[in-house]
């Protein structure tokens, strides 16, 4: 699989769409992504909360540092909270 890496702009656009949906949509709030909820990053079969974000000139990119302990595990298409 050759998937293109996401840029900071792509991530920001997705987050902005979530915020706009939250503010303008007529959908029930429990069917939407809560923009106030912590972000979970999937790495392999596990999900981690973000500890910090910033930039790094050595790799020319936006860096997301994850907390060391996973908060969930993916089994197939199911996410199980740990």
ABEGO torsion letter per residue (X at the ends): XBBBBBBAAAAAAAAAAAAAAAAABABBAAABBBAABBBBBBBEABBBBBABBEBBAAAGBBBBBBBABBABBBBEABBBBX
